[in-house]
Amino acid sequence: MQNTDKLRSLIQKLVGEPITVNCDRFDELTFFENGTIIGYSQFNEILLLLGFDRITQSFFQYLVNQDIEYKKNSTIRSMSQLEKGVTEFRKLAILLYANVKYGFKELARDTEEFEYQLLTLSPLDKTSFTKRHLPILKITPIKPEETYLLGYKIRDQLLESLKENPDNPDLISLNKKRLDVIEIGKRNQVAYLTSDHLDVYVATSMRLKHEFVSVSKTVNQLENNKILKDLSLRLFDPTQAYCENRIDKGLSEGLMLKRAKCTVYLVQESDTLGKDSELASTLAQGKPVIAIVPHGNTEYVENQIKLMRESYPEFDQKKIILELLKIFDPAIAWSKENEGKTIREYIEGSEKISEEQMLKILYAKSEKHYNDRYKTLVKSHPLGIQVNLESGVATGVLVVRDIDSCARLIRSHVLKVVEYDIFDVNENGVEYTYLQEKLSDCIYRVITGDPVLTNSFWNFYLNETNE
């Protein structure tokens, strides 16, 4: 590609729209040959020749070295240097506006606005978090194995059992323990609501005893992770709070979603409307959602078996295996495949079917379950990317497979040191631009190349009339 063609291509990427002015004299020019360079005034002349607006000195300096304090001797000395500057600006424009054309018009001729927007994205020193004062109300920890006592399901089951056996000392004792734990949960709810800082909201599904225990342990691992420990971040842990009234609960969780800097979405055995709504609410505010999808491998299954054994001591190994299989593939026992036949024989007590055979099936089903969930969030579900209802900027879910990766993402977001790659991709003849977060390799921002969608979308978001 000749230098003039390459330069045309880069200018189009910079301004976010095609060149419509065809000036014959542009092809007479030579760039970056025999030591030639491009200065500020020369760059503006190039823009004018191609039919675009001039830029400020600070914007030119950003193209030179991603700084905005203009230096009189600043020049662009190579095509690769210009390409880097254009790429960094496109990342910035997509991150801020999800629209390069709009970003160029907003920032290229307004030094104050450009400086302000860069300031909003400037990295934070960790002392912004470490020098916070401690909250006046502390969270009183509820042990993971006791968190299920906050659940509505256990309350209903326990009260029903007490109705049938009002003098049962074990039931009476458990109910007393439940009430004590609820009081702690209520006190913790007040502490969460009045804390002047809230950094991370944890979105979960919890109905059964082992789900409460599992979530509590996961949040503890995240909160005490060495990657985050020095920041003393404040997480909302749903296994530590209790709100009796469903309306108040919905309002308080909505408030915490509004205040938190990001949401961690735990992909579990099953998901619920409430948790998915929390994901959507976060994205609709333009804030990051970090989804943790377990690998579902052998180690994971063994831990789940251990958790089930501890949570339900009345279950034997056979019952636990069948319960987990029912979670990961509810219809498997009715399958006409060999697996279905094997499971039916195992249920009927056939001695031909060993526990090892069943575990092998369980391992495979668990891994497939979570791999499918991962692919759905990353590749196929259209709601994995949702629009900020106020600005029109689309934000994608960031998906990871372990606690450490989640912790790294949280740290990078709260300190504003997230790194991105940018890709231009042709899909079925339509050009898309993706801003991809580096740690998760997930799409965080996107620009569609569909001209009708683009025109309609930004007309309604940027030029809405009061009809």
C-alpha positions as CSV (number, residue, x, y, z in Angstrom):
1,M,0.0,0.0,0.0
2,Q,1.4,3.4,-1.0
3,N,1.9,6.0,1.8
4,T,-1.0,8.2,0.6
5,D,-3.4,5.2,0.6
6,K,-2.2,4.1,4.0
7,L,-2.6,7.6,5.3
8,R,-6.1,7.9,3.9
9,S,-7.0,4.6,5.7
10,L,-5.7,5.9,9.0
11,I,-7.5,9.2,8.7
12,Q,-10.8,7.4,8.0
13,K,-10.2,5.4,11.2
14,L,-9.3,8.5,13.2
15,V,-12.4,10.5,12.2
16,G,-14.8,7.5,12.2
17,E,-16.2,8.0,8.7
18,P,-15.3,7.5,5.1
19,I,-13.5,10.2,3.0
20,T,-15.9,11.8,0.6
21,V,-13.7,14.6,-0.8
22,N,-11.4,13.5,-3.6
23,C,-8.6,16.0,-4.0
24,D,-6.2,15.1,-6.9
25,R,-3.3,17.1,-5.4
26,F,-3.3,14.8,-2.3
27,D,-1.7,12.1,-4.3
28,E,1.2,14.4,-5.2
29,L,2.3,14.4,-1.6
30,T,4.9,12.2,0.0
31,F,4.9,11.2,3.6
32,F,7.7,9.8,5.8
33,E,10.1,9.4,2.8
34,N,13.6,10.7,2.9
35,G,13.2,11.9,6.5
36,T,10.1,13.9,5.9
37,I,7.8,14.3,8.9
38,I,4.3,15.7,9.7
39,G,3.9,18.6,12.1
40,Y,0.8,20.1,13.6
41,S,-0.1,22.6,10.9
42,Q,0.7,20.0,8.2
43,F,-1.6,17.5,9.8
44,N,-4.4,20.1,9.7
45,E,-3.7,20.7,6.1
46,I,-4.1,17.0,5.4
47,L,-7.4,16.9,7.2
48,L,-8.7,19.9,5.2
49,L,-7.6,18.3,1.9
50,L,-9.6,15.2,2.8
51,G,-12.7,17.2,3.9
52,F,-12.4,17.0,7.7
53,D,-12.2,19.6,10.5
54,R,-8.9,20.8,11.9
55,I,-7.8,19.6,15.3
56,T,-6.3,21.3,18.4
57,Q,-2.7,21.2,19.3
58,S,-3.4,19.0,22.4
59,F,-5.2,16.5,20.2
60,F,-2.2,16.4,17.8
61,Q,0.1,15.9,20.8
62,Y,-2.1,12.9,21.8
63,L,-1.5,11.4,18.4
64,V,2.2,11.9,18.8
65,N,2.8,10.3,22.2
66,Q,-0.6,10.0,24.0
67,D,0.1,13.2,26.0
68,I,-1.9,16.4,25.6
69,E,0.6,19.1,26.7
70,Y,1.6,20.4,23.3
71,K,5.3,20.9,22.5
72,K,6.3,23.1,19.6
73,N,8.7,20.7,18.1
74,S,6.2,17.8,18.2
75,T,6.0,15.8,15.0
76,I,4.8,12.5,13.7
77,R,7.9,10.8,12.2
78,S,6.6,7.5,10.8
79,M,3.4,5.7,9.7
80,S,3.7,3.3,12.6
81,Q,3.8,6.2,15.1
82,L,0.7,7.7,13.5
83,E,-1.0,4.3,13.5
84,K,-0.3,3.9,17.2
85,G,-1.8,7.3,18.0
86,V,-4.9,6.6,15.9
87,T,-5.3,3.2,17.6
88,E,-5.1,4.7,21.1
89,F,-7.5,7.4,20.2
90,R,-10.0,4.9,18.8
91,K,-9.8,2.9,22.0
92,L,-10.5,6.0,24.0
93,A,-13.4,7.1,21.8
94,I,-15.0,3.6,21.8
95,L,-14.5,3.4,25.6
96,L,-16.1,6.8,26.2
97,Y,-18.8,6.9,23.5
98,A,-18.8,3.6,21.6
99,N,-18.7,5.9,18.5
100,V,-15.4,7.1,16.9
101,K,-17.1,9.7,14.7
102,Y,-18.8,11.3,17.7
103,G,-15.6,11.0,19.8
104,F,-13.6,12.8,17.2
105,K,-16.1,15.6,16.9
106,E,-16.3,15.9,20.7
107,L,-12.6,15.8,21.5
108,A,-10.6,16.9,18.5
109,R,-11.5,20.6,18.7
110,D,-12.2,21.0,22.4
111,T,-9.1,20.9,24.6
112,E,-10.9,21.4,27.9
113,E,-13.3,18.5,27.1
114,F,-10.5,16.3,26.0
115,E,-8.5,17.0,29.1
116,Y,-11.6,16.4,31.3
117,Q,-12.4,13.0,29.7
118,L,-8.8,11.9,30.0
119,L,-8.9,12.9,33.6
120,T,-11.9,10.7,34.3
121,L,-10.0,7.7,33.0
122,S,-6.7,8.5,34.8
123,P,-5.4,5.7,37.0
124,L,-6.0,6.0,40.7
125,D,-3.4,5.6,43.3
126,K,-4.2,2.7,45.6
127,T,-4.1,5.1,48.6
128,S,-7.5,6.3,47.4
129,F,-8.7,3.0,49.0
130,T,-6.1,2.2,51.7
131,K,-6.4,5.6,53.4
132,R,-10.2,5.4,53.8
133,H,-11.5,5.5,57.4
134,L,-13.0,2.3,58.7
135,P,-16.8,2.1,58.7
136,I,-18.4,3.0,62.1
137,L,-20.6,-0.2,61.8
138,K,-18.7,-3.4,61.2
139,I,-20.0,-6.6,59.6
140,T,-20.4,-9.4,62.1
141,P,-19.4,-12.5,60.2
142,I,-21.9,-15.4,59.8
143,K,-20.1,-18.7,59.4
144,P,-20.6,-20.2,55.9
145,E,-22.3,-23.3,57.3
146,E,-24.8,-21.1,59.1
147,T,-25.7,-18.7,56.3
148,Y,-28.5,-21.0,55.0
149,L,-30.5,-20.0,58.1
150,L,-31.1,-16.6,56.5
151,G,-33.0,-18.3,53.7
152,Y,-36.8,-18.2,53.2
153,K,-36.9,-21.8,52.2
154,I,-35.4,-23.1,55.4
155,R,-37.6,-20.8,57.4
156,D,-40.8,-22.2,55.8
157,Q,-39.6,-25.8,56.1
158,L,-38.5,-25.4,59.7
159,L,-41.8,-23.7,60.8
160,E,-43.8,-26.4,59.1
161,S,-41.8,-29.1,60.9
162,L,-42.3,-27.3,64.2
163,K,-46.1,-27.1,63.6
164,E,-46.1,-30.9,63.2
165,N,-43.6,-31.5,66.1
166,P,-43.8,-28.5,68.4
167,D,-41.9,-30.2,71.3
168,N,-39.0,-31.5,69.2
169,P,-35.9,-30.2,71.0
170,D,-33.7,-30.3,67.9
171,L,-36.2,-28.3,65.9
172,I,-36.6,-25.8,68.7
173,S,-32.9,-25.4,69.0
174,L,-32.4,-24.9,65.3
175,N,-35.1,-22.3,65.1
176,K,-33.5,-20.4,68.0
177,K,-30.2,-20.5,66.1
178,R,-32.0,-19.3,63.0
179,L,-33.5,-16.3,64.8
180,D,-30.1,-15.4,66.2
181,V,-28.5,-15.5,62.8
182,I,-31.3,-13.4,61.3
183,E,-30.6,-10.7,63.9
184,I,-27.0,-10.6,62.9
185,G,-28.1,-10.5,59.2
186,K,-30.4,-7.5,60.0
187,R,-27.5,-5.6,61.7
188,N,-25.2,-6.4,58.8
189,Q,-27.9,-5.1,56.4
190,V,-27.8,-1.7,58.2
191,A,-24.0,-1.7,58.1
192,Y,-24.1,-2.3,54.3
193,L,-26.7,0.4,53.7
194,T,-24.9,3.1,55.7
195,S,-21.3,2.3,54.6
196,D,-20.0,5.4,52.8
197,H,-18.1,3.1,50.3
198,L,-19.3,0.1,48.3
199,D,-16.9,-1.2,45.7
200,V,-18.2,-4.7,44.6
201,Y,-21.7,-6.1,44.4
202,V,-21.9,-9.9,44.4
203,A,-24.9,-11.3,42.4
204,T,-25.9,-14.8,43.3
205,S,-28.7,-17.4,43.4
206,M,-29.4,-19.1,46.7
207,R,-32.2,-21.4,47.6
208,L,-30.8,-24.6,49.0
209,K,-28.5,-25.0,52.0
210,H,-25.4,-26.0,50.0
211,E,-25.8,-23.0,47.7
212,F,-25.6,-20.6,50.7
213,V,-22.5,-22.3,51.9
214,S,-20.8,-22.4,48.5
215,V,-21.5,-18.7,47.8
216,S,-20.3,-17.7,51.2
217,K,-17.0,-19.5,50.8
218,T,-16.6,-18.1,47.3
219,V,-17.1,-14.5,48.5
220,N,-14.7,-15.1,51.4
221,Q,-12.0,-16.3,48.9
222,L,-12.5,-13.3,46.8
223,E,-12.6,-10.8,49.6
224,N,-9.4,-12.2,51.2
225,N,-7.6,-12.8,47.9
226,K,-4.0,-11.6,48.0
227,I,-4.5,-9.6,44.8
228,L,-7.1,-7.4,46.5
229,K,-6.2,-7.6,50.1
230,D,-4.1,-4.4,50.2
231,L,-6.9,-2.3,48.8
232,S,-9.4,-3.1,51.7
233,L,-12.3,-3.1,49.2
234,R,-15.8,-3.3,50.5
235,L,-17.9,-6.1,49.0
236,F,-21.6,-6.6,49.4
237,D,-21.9,-10.3,50.5
238,P,-25.5,-11.4,50.2
239,T,-24.9,-14.4,52.6
240,Q,-24.2,-11.9,55.4
241,A,-27.3,-9.7,55.2
242,Y,-31.0,-10.2,55.9
243,C,-34.0,-8.1,54.8
244,E,-37.4,-9.5,55.7
245,N,-39.6,-7.4,53.5
246,R,-39.3,-8.2,49.8
247,I,-40.0,-4.6,48.7
248,D,-37.3,-3.3,51.0
249,K,-35.0,-6.0,49.9
250,G,-35.4,-5.1,46.2
251,L,-35.0,-1.4,46.9
252,S,-31.8,-1.9,49.0
253,E,-30.2,-4.2,46.5
254,G,-31.1,-1.7,43.7
255,L,-29.4,1.0,45.7
256,M,-26.2,-1.1,46.2
257,L,-26.1,-1.9,42.5
258,K,-26.2,1.8,41.8
259,R,-23.4,2.5,44.3
260,A,-21.0,-0.3,43.5
261,K,-18.2,0.2,41.0
262,C,-18.7,-3.3,39.5
263,T,-20.8,-6.5,39.9
264,V,-19.4,-10.0,40.3
265,Y,-21.8,-12.5,38.8
266,L,-21.4,-16.0,40.1
267,V,-22.4,-18.6,37.5
268,Q,-23.7,-21.5,39.6
269,E,-25.5,-24.7,39.1
270,S,-28.6,-22.8,38.1
271,D,-29.4,-19.1,37.6
272,T,-32.4,-17.0,38.5
273,L,-34.3,-14.0,37.2
274,G,-33.1,-11.9,40.2
275,K,-29.4,-12.5,39.5
276,D,-29.8,-12.0,35.8
277,S,-31.7,-8.7,36.5
278,E,-28.7,-7.6,38.6
279,L,-26.4,-8.3,35.7
280,A,-28.6,-6.3,33.3
281,S,-29.0,-3.4,35.8
282,T,-25.2,-3.1,36.1
283,L,-24.6,-3.1,32.3
284,A,-27.4,-0.6,31.8
285,Q,-25.4,1.8,34.0
286,G,-22.4,1.3,31.9
287,K,-20.5,-0.5,34.7
288,P,-18.5,-3.7,34.4
289,V,-20.0,-7.1,35.2
290,I,-17.4,-9.8,35.9
291,A,-18.8,-13.3,35.6
292,I,-17.0,-16.3,37.2
293,V,-17.7,-19.5,35.5
294,P,-16.2,-22.6,37.2
295,H,-14.2,-25.0,35.0
296,G,-16.5,-27.8,36.3
297,N,-13.6,-30.2,36.2
298,T,-12.9,-33.3,38.4
299,E,-11.6,-31.1,41.3
300,Y,-14.7,-29.0,41.2
301,V,-17.0,-32.0,41.3
302,E,-15.1,-33.6,44.2
303,N,-15.5,-30.3,46.1
304,Q,-19.2,-30.3,45.3
305,I,-19.6,-33.8,46.6
306,K,-17.8,-32.8,49.8
307,L,-20.0,-29.8,50.1
308,M,-23.2,-31.8,49.6
309,R,-22.0,-34.4,52.2
310,E,-21.4,-31.7,54.8
311,S,-24.7,-29.8,54.0
312,Y,-26.9,-33.0,53.9
313,P,-25.4,-35.6,56.3
314,E,-28.5,-37.7,55.7
315,F,-27.5,-38.2,52.0
316,D,-25.4,-41.2,51.0
317,Q,-22.9,-41.2,48.1
318,K,-25.5,-42.5,45.7
319,K,-28.0,-39.8,46.5
320,I,-25.4,-37.1,46.2
321,I,-24.2,-38.3,42.8
322,L,-27.8,-38.5,41.5
323,E,-28.7,-35.1,42.9
324,L,-25.7,-33.5,41.2
325,L,-26.5,-35.3,37.9
326,K,-30.0,-33.9,38.2
327,I,-28.6,-30.4,38.5
328,F,-26.2,-30.6,35.6
329,D,-28.5,-32.5,33.2
330,P,-32.0,-32.8,34.5
331,A,-33.2,-35.0,31.6
332,I,-30.3,-37.5,31.6
333,A,-32.1,-40.4,33.2
334,W,-34.7,-40.3,30.4
335,S,-32.1,-40.2,27.7
336,K,-32.2,-43.0,25.1
337,E,-28.4,-42.9,24.9
338,N,-26.2,-45.4,26.8
339,E,-25.8,-42.9,29.6
340,G,-29.5,-42.8,30.3
341,K,-29.7,-46.6,30.5
342,T,-26.7,-46.7,32.8
343,I,-28.2,-44.2,35.2
344,R,-31.6,-46.0,35.2
345,E,-29.9,-49.2,36.1
346,Y,-27.9,-47.4,38.8
347,I,-31.1,-46.0,40.3
348,E,-32.7,-49.5,40.3
349,G,-29.7,-50.8,42.2
350,S,-28.0,-52.9,39.5
351,E,-24.7,-54.2,40.7
352,K,-23.3,-54.1,37.2
353,I,-23.0,-50.3,37.5
354,S,-20.1,-49.1,39.6
355,E,-19.7,-45.8,41.4
356,E,-16.7,-45.1,39.3
357,Q,-18.9,-45.3,36.1
358,M,-21.3,-42.8,37.6
359,L,-18.6,-40.4,38.7
360,K,-17.1,-40.5,35.2
361,I,-20.5,-39.5,33.8
362,L,-20.9,-36.8,36.5
363,Y,-17.4,-35.3,35.7
364,A,-18.3,-35.1,32.0
365,K,-21.7,-33.5,32.6
366,S,-20.4,-30.9,35.1
367,E,-17.6,-29.8,32.7
368,K,-20.0,-29.6,29.8
369,H,-22.5,-27.6,31.8
370,Y,-20.0,-24.9,32.7
371,N,-18.3,-24.9,29.3
372,D,-21.6,-24.3,27.7
373,R,-22.4,-21.5,30.1
374,Y,-19.1,-19.9,29.4
375,K,-19.6,-20.1,25.6
376,T,-23.1,-18.7,26.0
377,L,-21.9,-15.6,27.9
378,V,-18.9,-15.0,25.7
379,K,-20.0,-16.0,22.2
380,S,-23.7,-16.5,21.7
381,H,-26.1,-14.7,24.0
382,P,-27.0,-11.2,22.6
383,L,-27.7,-9.9,26.1
384,G,-24.0,-10.6,27.0
385,I,-23.6,-7.0,25.6
386,Q,-26.2,-4.4,26.8
387,V,-26.7,-0.7,26.2
388,N,-26.3,2.0,28.8
389,L,-29.8,3.4,28.6
390,E,-28.6,7.0,29.3
391,S,-25.6,7.2,26.9
392,G,-26.2,4.5,24.4
393,V,-22.7,3.0,25.1
394,A,-22.8,-0.8,24.9
395,T,-21.0,-2.8,27.6
396,G,-20.1,-6.5,27.5
397,V,-19.8,-9.0,30.3
398,L,-16.3,-10.0,31.2
399,V,-16.1,-13.7,31.8
400,V,-13.3,-15.5,33.8
401,R,-12.9,-19.1,35.1
402,D,-11.3,-18.6,38.5
403,I,-11.1,-16.4,41.6
404,D,-7.7,-15.0,40.9
405,S,-8.6,-13.8,37.4
406,C,-11.7,-12.1,38.9
407,A,-9.6,-10.4,41.5
408,R,-7.2,-9.1,38.9
409,L,-10.2,-7.7,36.9
410,I,-11.7,-6.0,40.0
411,R,-8.3,-4.5,40.9
412,S,-7.7,-3.1,37.3
413,H,-11.2,-1.6,37.2
414,V,-11.3,0.1,40.6
415,L,-7.7,1.5,40.0
416,K,-8.6,2.4,36.4
417,V,-5.7,0.5,34.8
418,V,-7.7,-1.7,32.5
419,E,-5.9,-2.5,29.2
420,Y,-7.7,-3.1,25.9
421,D,-7.0,-4.4,22.4
422,I,-9.0,-3.2,19.4
423,F,-10.1,-5.3,16.4
424,D,-11.8,-4.6,13.2
425,V,-13.7,-7.7,12.1
426,N,-15.7,-8.5,9.0
427,E,-18.7,-10.7,9.8
428,N,-20.9,-11.7,6.8
429,G,-19.9,-8.6,5.0
430,V,-20.5,-6.2,7.9
431,E,-17.5,-4.4,9.5
432,Y,-17.5,-4.5,13.4
433,T,-15.1,-2.9,15.7
434,Y,-14.4,-4.6,19.0
435,L,-12.7,-3.2,22.1
436,Q,-11.5,-6.3,23.9
437,E,-10.4,-6.4,27.6
438,K,-7.0,-8.1,27.8
439,L,-7.3,-10.1,31.0
440,S,-10.5,-11.9,30.0
441,D,-10.2,-11.7,26.2
442,C,-13.9,-10.6,26.3
443,I,-15.6,-7.8,24.2
444,Y,-16.2,-4.8,26.4
445,R,-17.3,-2.3,23.8
446,V,-18.5,-2.8,20.2
447,I,-19.3,-0.7,17.1
448,T,-21.6,-2.2,14.5
449,G,-21.0,-1.6,10.8
450,D,-24.7,-1.9,10.0
451,P,-25.4,1.6,8.5
452,V,-29.2,1.6,9.1
453,L,-28.8,0.4,12.7
454,T,-26.0,2.9,13.3
455,N,-27.9,5.9,11.8
456,S,-31.1,5.0,13.7
457,F,-29.4,4.2,17.0
458,W,-27.4,7.5,17.3
459,N,-30.2,9.6,15.9
460,F,-32.4,8.5,18.8
461,Y,-29.6,8.7,21.4
462,L,-27.9,11.9,20.3
463,N,-30.7,13.9,18.5
464,E,-33.8,12.8,20.3
465,T,-36.7,15.4,19.8
466,N,-39.5,16.1,22.3
467,E,-42.4,14.8,20.3
